[in-house]
């Protein structure tokens, strides 16, 4: 079964959750799990990220499956993972390796591929 952790950045397609101004989808960082939905899907609360800068622009809760497509940073933009990226490892969640809780959110630490803006 695919795994999803807090801190991961998903690529949300308009078919999953339409958003005005995002006709091709948007990057979404999972902040916390909000509960089980129907059909094996889960409600997750998180931050909608600007696709260019990676800066959070909004917070919302959406319904996604655990195998939701992940996003990757490519140069100066965040994009959906391409099919040829399917064999590449997923980016690690926020937190350092060896944390007692895998994927635990660490306050003040930016997810991999992002920089913290004070």
Protein Blocks (a to p, Z undefined) as FASTA:
>chain_A
ZZddehiacdddfklogcehilnopcdddfbdcbdceehiacdddddddfklopafbdcd
ddddfklccdddehjaccdddfklmmpccdddeddehiabghiacehiacehiacdZZ
